[in-house]
Amino acid sequence: MNAENQTSSSSMGNSSMAAEKPPVILVHGAFASGFVWGHVAAKLQAAGHEVVTIDLPGRPANPMKPDKVSLELYRDTVVTALDNTQRPAIVVGHSFAGIVIAAAAEKLPEKIKTLVFVAACLPDDGDSLLSLAQQDHDSKIGPRLQIDKDKGIAVVEYAARAELFANDGPEPLKAKLPSLIQDEPVVPLVTPVHVTDARFGEVDRIYVHTSFDQVISPAFQATMVERRPVRKTVTLATGHLPFLTDAEGLASAIGSAAE
C-alpha cells in the first residue's frame, strides 16, 4: 500500500470538521506496521482530522526485500504523503520513526505543522537508531535483539516481546503481541540521519514520553529532549506501545499539537 492511497475513507466523513483541523500522518516504528495506529486513527478521525496511516517499505502491505530498503526510502514515503496533503500536517513518529519524520522534515519543512515524537528517537545530525540506542543504558531491548546478517534483518527474541513492548498491557494483549512483532530491515536502523537547524530545527515539535518504557527508557527520552528542546511535552503512564494501551491519551496528545 503506497502512501498516496492510505487515507482512510472514514476520514472524509465530515469534511467541514476536517477542513478546520490539520491532517495527521501516522508513521509506525521498527518491528511494526501501520495497523498499530488503528484505535488512535479512529479517535483522531472522530475528532475531525483527516488521517493518513503509513506502511513503510518492507511491510506486508508494502512489500520489499530487506536489502532494497533504506532510510531515504522511508523518508520519501512520508514526503510523498506530505505532498498529497492540502495543508501542513501533524506528522507523528513512534520509536525509530522519530528519525524518519525528522528526515522528512529536513526535506519538506514547509508541509509540516508539528512533529509529534511518541516514545521516539529525537535525533541530532548524524544520529542513527544504533548510535542513540548505544547511549540508552537503561533500555532492556539490547540483549533481546538478534541480527541476521544473511537476511539483513533485526529480530526481537520471541519470548521477550510481550514484556519488552507492552509491560503495562493486559494479559490478552501480551498473549497476542509476540506474533504481531515483525522483523526489521537492518540498514535503516544503522543509517545516520542528516538534519540541520535551519530546516528540521525550525519545525514545531512536541514529545510524548512513556513513563514505563523498557525499549527507549524514560531517562533517555528526557536526555534527548534536553539536547533538542521541544515546544511541549506530554507524559503517558504506559510502556512502549501507547497506541495499544492508552489510545485515548495518545490521541488527545496528538490532537493537542493542533492547538
C-alpha positions in Angstrom: 0.0 0.0 0.0 1.6 3.3 -1.1 1.4 6.5 0.9 -0.7 8.2 -1.6 -3.7 5.9 -1.2 -3.5 5.3 2.5 -6.1 7.9 3.7 -8.9 6.0 5.4 -12.2 6.6 3.7 -13.8 7.3 7.1 -11.6 10.4 7.5 -13.7 12.0 4.7 -16.9 11.6 6.6 -17.1 15.1 8.0 -15.4 17.4 5.5 -16.4 20.6 7.3 -14.7 19.4 10.5 -11.7 18.1 8.7 -11.3 21.5 6.9 -10.8 23.1 10.3 -8.2 20.8 11.6 -4.8 19.9 10.2 -4.3 16.4 8.6 -2.4 13.9 10.6 0.2 11.5 9.2 0.9 8.5 11.4 4.3 6.7 11.0 5.0 3.4 12.8 8.3 2.4 14.2 10.6 -0.6 13.8 9.1 -4.1 14.1 5.6 -2.8 13.3 3.2 -1.9 10.5 0.7 0.8 10.1 -2.1 -1.3 11.6 -0.9 -0.4 15.1 -2.4 3.0 14.8 -6.0 1.7 14.2 -7.5 2.9 17.5 -5.7 6.2 17.6 -6.6 6.9 13.9 -10.3 6.3 14.6 -10.3 8.7 17.5 -8.5 11.4 15.5 -10.9 10.9 12.6 -13.8 11.2 15.0 -12.3 14.5 16.3 -12.3 15.9 12.7 -8.8 15.2 11.4 -8.1 13.7 8.0 -5.7 10.8 8.9 -3.1 9.1 6.7 -1.5 5.9 8.1 1.8 5.0 6.6 3.1 1.5 5.9 6.8 1.9 5.4 8.5 -0.3 2.7 9.2 -3.8 3.8 5.9 -4.4 5.5 3.3 -7.0 4.3 1.1 -4.1 3.0 4.1 -2.5 1.2 6.4 -5.5 0.4 10.1 -5.1 -0.4 13.2 -7.2 0.2 15.2 -6.0 3.2 18.3 -5.3 1.1 16.3 -2.8 -1.0 15.0 -0.9 2.0 16.7 2.3 3.1 16.2 5.3 5.4 15.9 7.5 2.3 13.1 5.3 1.1 11.3 5.5 4.4 11.8 9.3 4.4 10.4 9.6 0.9 7.4 7.6 1.7 6.5 10.2 4.3 7.4 13.0 1.9 5.0 11.6 -0.7 2.2 11.6 1.9 3.0 15.2 2.7 3.0 16.2 -0.9 -0.6 14.8 -1.1 -1.9 16.8 1.8 -3.7 20.1 1.1 -2.4 21.8 4.2 0.6 21.4 6.5 0.2 18.2 8.5 0.8 17.0 12.0 3.4 14.2 11.5 3.6 11.6 14.2 6.5 9.2 14.6 6.8 6.3 17.1 10.1 5.0 18.3 12.5 4.6 15.4 10.2 6.7 13.2 11.4 9.7 15.1 14.4 9.5 12.8 12.2 9.0 9.7 10.0 12.1 10.4 13.0 14.2 11.2 14.4 13.3 7.8 11.1 14.1 6.2 11.0 17.5 8.0 14.5 18.3 6.7 13.4 17.7 3.2 9.9 19.3 3.3 9.6 21.5 6.4 7.0 23.8 4.8 4.5 21.0 4.7 4.7 20.2 8.4 2.7 21.9 11.1 4.1 20.0 14.0 6.2 16.9 14.5 5.0 14.6 17.3 7.6 12.2 18.7 6.0 9.3 20.6 8.5 7.4 22.7 10.7 8.2 19.8 14.2 8.9 18.7 14.7 12.6 18.7 17.9 13.0 16.6 20.7 15.5 16.1 22.6 15.5 12.8 24.5 12.2 12.3 22.4 10.2 14.8 21.0 6.8 13.9 18.9 4.4 15.9 22.0 2.4 16.6 24.0 5.3 17.8 21.2 6.5 20.1 20.5 3.0 21.4 24.1 2.7 22.4 23.6 5.7 24.7 20.5 4.3 26.3 21.9 2.3 29.2 18.5 1.7 30.8 16.9 0.1 27.8 16.2 -3.6 28.0 16.0 -4.4 24.4 19.6 -4.8 23.5 20.2 -8.3 24.9 17.0 -9.4 23.3 17.9 -8.2 19.8 19.5 -10.5 17.2 20.9 -9.5 13.9 20.6 -11.9 11.0 23.3 -10.7 8.6 22.4 -13.1 5.9 18.8 -11.9 5.7 19.6 -8.3 6.6 17.1 -8.2 9.4 16.9 -7.4 13.1 14.8 -9.9 15.2 13.5 -9.4 18.7 13.6 -12.6 20.8 10.1 -14.0 20.6 9.7 -14.9 24.3 10.7 -11.4 25.4 8.4 -9.4 23.1 5.3 -9.0 25.3 7.1 -7.7 28.4 9.5 -5.5 26.4 6.9 -3.7 24.4 3.7 -3.9 26.5 4.8 -4.4 30.1 1.8 -2.3 31.1 -0.7 -4.1 28.9 -3.4 -6.6 29.8 -2.7 -10.3 29.5 -4.8 -10.8 26.3 -2.6 -8.2 24.6 0.5 -9.8 25.9 -0.6 -13.1 24.6 -1.3 -11.8 21.1 1.6 -9.3 20.8 4.6 -11.6 20.1 3.1 -12.8 16.8 2.4 -9.2 15.7 6.0 -8.0 16.1 7.8 -8.1 12.8 11.4 -8.5 11.7 13.0 -5.2 10.7 15.4 -4.4 7.8 18.8 -3.5 9.4 20.1 -0.9 7.0 17.7 2.0 8.0 18.4 1.3 11.7 22.2 2.0 11.3 22.0 4.8 8.7 22.8 8.3 10.1 20.2 10.9 9.5 21.1 14.4 8.2 19.2 17.3 9.8 20.0 21.0 10.1 18.9 23.7 12.5 17.8 25.8 9.5 15.2 23.2 8.3 14.4 20.4 10.8 15.4 22.6 13.7 12.8 25.3 12.8 9.9 22.8 12.7 7.5 22.9 15.6 8.0 19.7 17.8 6.3 18.1 20.8 7.3 14.9 22.6 5.1 12.2 24.2 7.0 10.5 27.0 6.1 7.0 28.1 7.0 6.6 31.8 7.1 2.7 31.9 9.0 2.3 28.7 11.6 -0.5 28.6 12.6 -0.1 24.9 13.5 3.6 24.9 13.9 4.3 28.6 12.2 7.3 30.2 15.6 8.7 31.3 17.0 8.6 27.7 13.8 10.1 26.3 14.4 13.0 28.7 18.0 13.3 27.7 17.1 13.6 24.0 14.6 16.3 24.8 17.2 18.2 26.8 19.5 18.1 23.8 16.9 19.2 21.3 14.2 21.1 23.2 10.5 20.9 22.1 7.6 23.2 22.5 5.6 20.9 24.7 5.9 17.5 26.4 3.2 15.1 27.4 3.7 12.1 29.6 1.6 8.9 29.4 1.8 6.2 32.1 2.5 3.4 29.5 5.1 1.2 28.2 6.5 1.5 24.6 3.1 1.0 22.8 0.7 3.7 24.0 -1.4 3.3 20.8 -2.4 -0.1 22.2 -2.6 0.5 25.9 -3.8 4.2 26.1 -5.2 5.1 22.7 -7.4 7.8 24.2 -4.5 9.5 25.9 -2.3 9.3 22.9 -5.0 10.6 20.5 -5.5 13.5 22.9 -1.8 14.3 23.0 -1.6 14.2 19.2 -4.7 16.4 18.9 -3.2 18.9 21.2 -0.5 19.5 18.6 -3.1 21.5 16.6 -3.5 24.0 19.4 
